[in-house]
Amino acid sequence: MPPTFLFYALLTLCGLLVLGLSWVALRRPNRQRLVLRLLAGAVAGAGLWLTAYPPARTVPGPRAEAILLTDGFQPDTLSTLLRRLGPATRLWRTSSTTGADTVMVSNLLQLREQQPSLRRLHVLGRGLPAADLPMLGPVRLVWHAPSARVGFRTANWTPRPELGQPLLIAGFFDNLLPDAAKSAPVWVHLRAGGAPRDSVRLPAGRGAFQLTYVPKAAGLAVYELIARRGGQILATEPVPVEVVPTRALRVLLLAGTPSFEFKFLKNQLGTRQHAVALRVGISRGLTQTEFLNQPAHDISRLTPALLTRYDAVVADASTLAGGEAQQLTAALRAGGPGLILLADAGPLPRLTPGRAAFSIVPVATAASARPQPVRWQGGPGRATTTVPATVRASARLRPLITTGQGQAVVAAQRVGAGTMVVSVLPETFRWALQNDSLTYNAYWSRLLTAVARPEPATATWRVITAWPRSNVPVEVQLTAAAFPAAAPTVRGAAGRPVTLSMRQDTRLPEWSTGQFWPDSAGWYRVALPDKASHWFYVFGGQNWLGPENELRRQAAQAWLATSSSPRAASPELTRQSWPAAWFFGLFLLGAGFLWLEEKL
C-alpha cells in the first residue's frame, strides 16, 4: 500500500516528539541519567509510531480459507484449528457472537468482499441460518459443530387445539452431562396457567416423553416445558398454543329404542353447545323427539332436505332399514353428513353403507364382560370399557380406536365424498357416570371429528417457516380462491402493522406467499383486510435451540466442502502485523520512565 498523507503526518509528529524530548533532556542542568532519558524519549516516539504502523512478519496462513465464529463456538476448537491452518488465518464473527476480539461481519456478502480469494469457510458454533447460506456463492463450508447440549432435542404439539380436547406434547430430552450426573433421573413438567399440569420421569436422565393437558379457556397462551434434576432446572422452553373454541356441530341422533348411550350423548353434546336432534323409537310407528340448541322441526323421516341441515348422524343398527338407509347412503356419497353407526356383536344390516368393508368379530362372552383398555391418538391413555366385538382389519379401513392388543373397535371408511365410522363399544356412557368427562369427551370428539361434514372452504393462512424466530425471515402462505386484492398485514403485540408483499405460486394459483422479518419474540397476527386472520408465535433467539440446530445442519448439507473441493495443498506464507499492543506498551514504558524520572 503506498504511503498516505496520514502516514507522513504521523511520522513527522513522532520525529518531532523524539527531537523535543531529546532537546528537553539535553537542556536540563541535572545531567544524571541523561543517556536513559534520551533512550526513553526515543523508545516513546518509536512505540507511538509502531503502534499505528506495526511491522509485519511472514507467517503461515491460507488466503483461500477463513474462520467464522458463531454462537456457541468452543475456544479449544478455535485454537486447534488455528494451529492446523496457521496463525495468520483470518478470523470473523457474526453480529450475535460475543466475547470474540475479531472483526464483525453483518452478512456473508461483506465477508466475501473483504476476502475475495475465499473458497473455504470454517464455521465454528451453531452455524448459519438457512436464509444466509445462498450468499456463500462458490464458497464451501467446513462446519465444526459444537458438542450436543443439555436440553430438548425436539418436541411436537398441536398449535391450535380445540377447547376441552387434550393437548398432546411429545418430544425428546437430551442430557449429555458427565456419567455420574447423566444417570440421575430427570423430570419433565408441563406448566400451564401458573401451575404444573403433567409430568413424566426419565429414569436414565434422557429419552422420549409425552405430556397431556386439557386447556380450560380459549385464546392465546404460552405454556412452559421444564426439565428438572432434583431442585435444578436443566432446561425450559415455551409452548405457544392458540386454543380455539369448539366447532358447533349439528348432530342428528337416531335410536331404535331408548338407551343410556344416546341419552348421555345428547346431554353432553348439548352442554358443549352443539345443535342436537334426537329421535327415539318407542313402539312400532311411534317415535319421540328432542331438540337442544335449535328450534324443533320434523325429523320423523329422513329426507335430503333434512340431512343437509346436519353435519353428522349417529345411529344404531336397528334404525338402518329400508328407504332411510338409502337416503343416508346417498347423502354420504354426495359429501353430506358423516355417519357413526353403533353396531352390535352381529353382522351389520344388509343396507348399511359400505357394509362390505366392515366385518364384525364377536369376542368370547367371558372376555367381553371384563373392561379392557382402549386407546387412540391424543387419548388420555387410561380408558377402559367392555369390548363385545372387534372390527376385522382391512386395507379399506382406518382404525380410530384400538384395544391394548391393537385390534380395532372403531374404524372409519370413505364412502364417496363422505366418511362412515362403525363402533362396537356399546357402553361409553359409563365414563360419564364415573365422572370421567375427559375420556368421554375425547372419545366422541375423535369420532365426530372423523365424520363431520367439512366446513366451507375459506381463505386460510399457515406459517411455512419451521420454528420461526426473531431477526430471521419468516414465510407465511395464504390459500384462497383468488389472489388477494388488498395487501395483507402482519402485526406483533406491540408493534406497527407491516404490509406483506405477496407472490403467487405459478403452479398452484390459489397459493400466495409473503415474507417478513420479525424484530422481537411473541405473538403475531397476519390478516387480510376484514377477512381471514391467523395468529402465530415467533420464538426468541435462545428458544428451542435443539430443533434450530438440526434445521441449520440440514440446510448446510448442500454447501459443505467435500474431499474434491478446492483447497490449498499446504499452508501458504502471508504477511501478518505484529500485535500493536506490544508497541503501545513500549510507548507507555518510555513515557512512564520520563514521568517517574522527573519526580526523582
N, C-alpha and C positions, 0 to 999 in steps of 0.2 A: 504494500500500500504506500503510495507516495506521501511525503510529509505534507501536513496541512498547516494552516495558519496557527491553529491551537498548539501544534507540535512546537513551532518556533517560539511562540509566545511563552509557553511553559518552560522551554529550555532557557530562554533569556531570563525569566523570573528566577529559576533555580540558580543560574550562574550569578546573577546579581545578589542572591541570598548568600551564596558562599563567599563572594567578594566582600559583602557588607559585614558578615560575621568575622571574616579574617581581618578586615580593617579595624573593627572594634577591638579585637583581641590584641593587635599589634600596638594600638594606641594606649592601652591600659598601662598605668605606671607599674602595677604589680606584674612582674614577668614570670612569676611562678606558674607552672603547668601551662606555659604558652603553647608548647607542642600539642598537648592534649586538647587545648581549646581550638587550635587550628584544625586538628584532626576531627573533633566533634562537629565543627561547622561544616567541614567537607562531607562528613557522613550524613548530617541532617539534609543538606542540599541534594546529595545523591539519592538518599532514601525517598525524598519527595518526588524526584524525577522518576525513579524506578517504580514508584507506586502507580504513577499514571501510565508509564510505558515499561512494563516489566520485560526483561529479556526472555527469549524463547529457547527451548531445548528440543532436541529430536527424541521423540518417544514413539513406541508402537501404538497404533490405533487405526482401525479401518475407517476409510472415508465413506464406504457404502453401507455402513451399519451404524445404528444409533440405539439408544435405550430410552424408553418412555416409562415413567413411573406413574402408576395409577393407584387408586385407593387400595389399601391393604397390602402393599408390597413389603417384602421382608428385606431388611438391610443385609442380612447374611447372603441372601441370593444375589443382591446387587454387588457385594464385594467379590463373590465368586465369579460373577460374570465379567466384572472389570478386569480381574486377573487373567481371564481367558482371552478377552477381546483386546485388552490393552488399556492403560490408564488414560489415554487420550480420546477414548470413545466418547462421543458427545452425549450428554445427559439432558433429558427434557422431562417435564412433568405436566400433568393436566391441571386445570384450574381448581379442581376439587381436592387435589392432593396436598396435604400439609406436611410440614416437618422435613421438607427436602430442599436443600440450598442449591437449587438448579433453576434453569430458565423455564418459565411457564409458557405453554402454548395454548391458545384458545381453541384451536382446531387443527386437524391434520394437514389441511392445505397450507397453513402457516409454517408447519414443520417442514413440509416438502420445499417450500420457498426458501427457507433458511438453510436447508441442506439438499441442494439439487441432486447430488450424486447418491442419495439414499436409495437402497434397494432392499434392505432387510431391517425391519424394526423389531427390536426385542421389547416386548411389553411385560412389565412386572406388575403383579397385583391382580385386581378383579377383572382387568381387561377393558375393552372399549365397548360402548353401546352399539347396538346393531345399526342405528341410524348414522353413525360416524364412519363405518367401515368403507362405504363407497368412495370416500375422499382419499383412500390409500392409493388409488390408481395402480401403477405397476409395482408398488412396494408390497413385499410379502411379510407376513407376521411370524414371529417366533414367540410364542406365549409361554411365559414362566409363571404358571398359575400357583397361587398360594395353597398351602395345605388346607384340607377341609376344616370347617369351623364348627363350633358348638351352636346348634340352632335347628330350626325347622327346615328340612331339605325341601319339602313341598307340602301343599295342602290344597284340598278342593272342597268347595261347598256351593250351594245354590245361591247366587247373588240376589235373587228375588223370590224368597219363599212366600208361601201363602199363609195368611194369618191363621193360627190354630193348627198348622201342619208341622210335622217335625222338620227341623233344620239339621241335616247330617253334615258333619265336618270330618273328613278323613285325610290323613297325611302321614308323614314320616319324620321322626325326630332323630337327628344325628348328635352323638356325644363322643367326640374324639379327644377325650382327656387322657391323662396318664392312666395306666392299667388299674391302679387302686381306686381312682375316682370313677373310672369308666364302668366298673362292675356295680356301683351303688345304684339302687333303683331311682327312677325319675318319675314324677307325677306330672301329667299334662292336664291342665284345667281349662275349662271354658268359662269365662266370666262375662255375664250379661246383666244389664240393669243394676250394676253395682254390687252383684253378689255372685259367688260361684254357682254354676248350674249343672255341670257334669265334669267328671274327671276319670282318668284311666291311669293305671300304674304300669310302667315299663320296667319289669324286673331286671333286665340286662342293661338298663340305662339308655337304651336307644331302641328304635323299632317303629313299626306302624301303629297308628292309633285311630280311634273312631269315637266321636263325641256326638251327642244328640241334645237338642234343646227345642222346645216349642215356644216360639215368640208369642208374647201376650198382648202386644199392641202393634198396630200398623204404623208405618212411617220409616224414616231413615234411622239407622242405628249402627254403631261401631262396637262390636264385641271384642273381647281380648282372648287370645290364646297364650297361655302361660305355662312354661316348663320350670319345675322346681326340683331341687335335690336337697332334702332336709329343709332348712329355712332359707336356702339360697336360690334366688331366681336366676335361672340359666338363660332364658330367652323369653321374650314377649313380642307378640305380633298382633296387629289389628285385623279384625274380621268384619269388614263392612257389609251390611245387608240392607236391602230395601224391602221391608215386609209389606206386601200388597194385600189389600182387602180380599176376602173370599169372593170368588166369582159367584154371583147369584144365578143358580141354575133353575130351570123349570123341569120338575121331575114328576112323572106320572107313575103311580104305584097301582099295580093290578094284582089282586089276591083272589084266588078261587074260594078260599074260606078264611074266616078270621084267624089271625095268628099274632103272637107276640113279636115275631120278626118284623112284620110290616108295621105294627103299632109303634114300636120303639123307633123304627127308621123314620116314620112320618114325623114323630115328635122331634127327633134330633135334627132332621133337615129343616123343619120349621123354625127351630130355635136358632139355627145358623142362617136365617133369613132367605132360605131357598123357597121358591114358589112350588107348593106341593099339592097334588090332587091324588086322592086315594079312592079306589073302587074295590069294594069287598063283596064277594058273593055270599048272600045269606041263605038262600034256598034256590031251587030251580026257577030261573026267571026273575029273581028278586035280588037286588043289589043295594048296598049302602055306600054313599059317597061323602067325602070330607074334603075341605079345601083350606089351605093355610097360605097366607101372604098373597092371595089373589082372589078375585071375585068368583063366585060359583058359576059353572056352566055345564052343559050336557056332556058327560063322559060315558054314557051308557053303551055307546057303540064307538068303535074306533073307525074314524074316517080320515082321509087325507088332510082335511082342514083342521081336524083336532090335533093330529100328530105334528103339524107344522108349528103348533104353539109350544112344543116341548123340546128340551134338549136331550133328555134321557128317559127311558122307560124301564122300570123294574117290575118283573112279573114272575109268578111261579109257573111251574109246568102245566098245571091244570087249566090255566087261562088261555093257553095257545091251542085253540080249536077253531076249525072252520075258517070263515072269512076274516076273522081278526088276525090270525096268524099270517094270512096272505097280505093283509094291509101292512103289518109290521115288516114283512119281508120286502115289500115294495118300497116302503119308506127308508129302510136300511140301505137298499141298493141305490136309492136316489140321494143319499147323503143326509137323510133326515135324522131323527133322534136315534141314538145308540140304544142297544137292548142289553139289559142284565137279566139273565134267566137264573132263578133259584131252582136248581134241579134236585130230584130225589136220587136215591141209590139205583134206580132202574133206568132203562133206556129213555132217551128223550122222545117226546111226542113226534109223530110222523111228519107233521107240518112245521116243525121247528126250523127257523132259518139256519142254514149252514150245518144241518144235523149230521151230515156225513163225516165231518171233521172231528166231532166230539164223541168220544167213546167213554162211557162211564163204567168204572171198575169198582164193584162193591167191595167193602172191607169186611173181614170176619166180624161177627156180632160182638164177640168179647173185646176185640181191639177197638171197635167203633164206640163202645161205651166209655172208654177212658179218654180224657182230654190229652191231646197231643200238641206239641209245639208247631206253630206255623210261622212263616217268616216271609218278608218281602222287602224290596229295596226301599230304604227310608223308614221301615217299620221300627217299632220300639224294641224288637228283639226278644221279648219275653212273653209273647202272646201264646195262649193255649186254648184249644177248643176241641169239641168232638168232631171226628172225621169219619163219616159213614161210608165214604167212597172217594175215589180219586179220578182224575181225568188222564186217560192214556196219552202219552207223549205223541206228538205228530209234527211233521215239518210245517204244517199249515197253522199250528197253534203257537201262541206266545204265552208262556206261563207268567201269571201275575202274582199268585200266592202259592207257596210250596210247603210241604211238610219238612220235618227235620231230615228225612232221607232224600229230599229233592223231588218227591212226587208232586205233581201239580194238583191243586184242589180248586184253583180258579185259573181259567185260561181264556185268552182273547183270540178272536179271528176277524179278519176283514171280510165283510160281506158287501160287495160292491163298493160304494163310496162311504159306507158306514162301518161301525165296529160292533161286534156282539161278544158278550162275556158270559160264560157259564160258570156258576159257583155251586159246589156241593157241600158248602158249610151251612147247615140249617139253623144254628143257634148262636149267631153272633150277638144277639141281644143280651146274652149273659154277660158280656163285657160291660154293657151299660148298667146291668143290675149290680155288678160288682164294683161300680163306681170307677171303672177303668175307661173313662171317656177318651183318653189319649189313644188307646188301641182301637176303640170303636170308631172314632172319627177318622183315624189314619186308614183303617181298612176300607171304609166306604168312600173316602176321598180317593183312594187308589183305584177303586172300581169305577166311580163316576167320572174321574178324570180320563180314564181309558176309553169311555164310550161317548162322552158328551159331544154334542154337535159342535164343530169348531166355530169360534167367533168369526164374524165377518172380517175379511181382510182389511187392514188399515195400515197406514204408514208406521213403520217400526224402526227403531234405532238399535244398534249394537256396537260395542267397542271392539275393534279388531285387535288393537294392541294388547298383548298379554301382560298382565301385571303393570298397568300404566303407572308412571311415577313422575314427579315434578322435574322440570327442566329437561324433559325428553319428549320428542314429538309423539303425540297420541293420535291415532286414526280412528274415526268413527264412520259408520256406514249406515246409510238410510235406504230402506227398502220401501218403495212406493210405486204406485201405478204410473206416475209421470214424474219427470224432473221437476223439482220444486220451483215455483215461480218466484218466490221470495227467498233470499238467503237465510239459512238458519243461523242461530246464535248459540254460543256456549258461554256459560257464566258460572263462576265459583261462588262460594258462600258469601264472600266479602269483596268481590271484585266487579269490574265493569264487564258488560257483555261484549264478547268478541265475535265478530261476523266470520262465518266459515265460508270459504270458497270451495264449492263442491265440484267434483269431477265425475262425470257419468261413465259407467262401465260400458265399453263398446260391445262386449259380448252379451251382457245382461243389462239392458237399458233401465230396468227397474232398480238397479243398484247405483247409488251415488256415494262417493267417499270424500271426506274432508279431513284436514289435518290441522292441529293447533298445538301450541307449546304451553302447557300449564306451568305457572310460576310458583305454585305452592301446593302442598298436600291438602286433601279434603274432598268434600263433595262438589261435583259439577253437574250442571243441568244443560243438556243440549235440546233444542226445541225449534220447531218451525213456528212462524207467527200464528198464534191461535190454533195450533194443531198439535201433532204428536210431540211428546217430550219424553226424555229419558234421563234418569239420574245414574251417575257412576262415580266411583271413588278413585282418587289419584293418591298413590302411596308416597310416603316420604323417601328420601334418598337412602335411609338406613333400614327401611322396612322390607321384609321378605327378600333378604339378600341371597338365600339359597336358590329359589326359582330364578332370580335375576342372573345369578352366576351361570346357571345352566343355559339360559337363553343366550347369554353372551358367548358361551362356549360353542353352542350350536351355530350361531351366526358367524363365528370366526373360522369355521372349518374351511370355507371356500377361500380364505385369504392366508391360510397357514403356509409357511415355506416348506417345501419338500426337499428331498435329497438332490433333486435336479435343479432346484432354484439357484440362480447365480449368486455367488458369494466370493469373497476374497479367499484365495488359497491359503494365505498366511497373513498375519498382522502386517499392515503397512506402516511405514515410518511417516510421522507427521510432526509438525512443529506445534509445541504447546508452551504457553507462557508459564513462567514460574508464578506461584501464588503471590498476589500483590500484598497480602497481609504481612509477608516476611519483610518486604522493603518498607512498609509503613512502620514496622517495628524498629527498623534501623533509624528512621526519621525520629521516632519518639526517643530512642536511645541517645542520639546526638543532641536533640533539643533538651532532653531531660538532664543530660550532663552539664550543658551550658547553664541551665537554670540553677542546678544544685551548686555548681562551682561558684556562681555569682554570690550565693548565700554564705559560702565558707569564709 
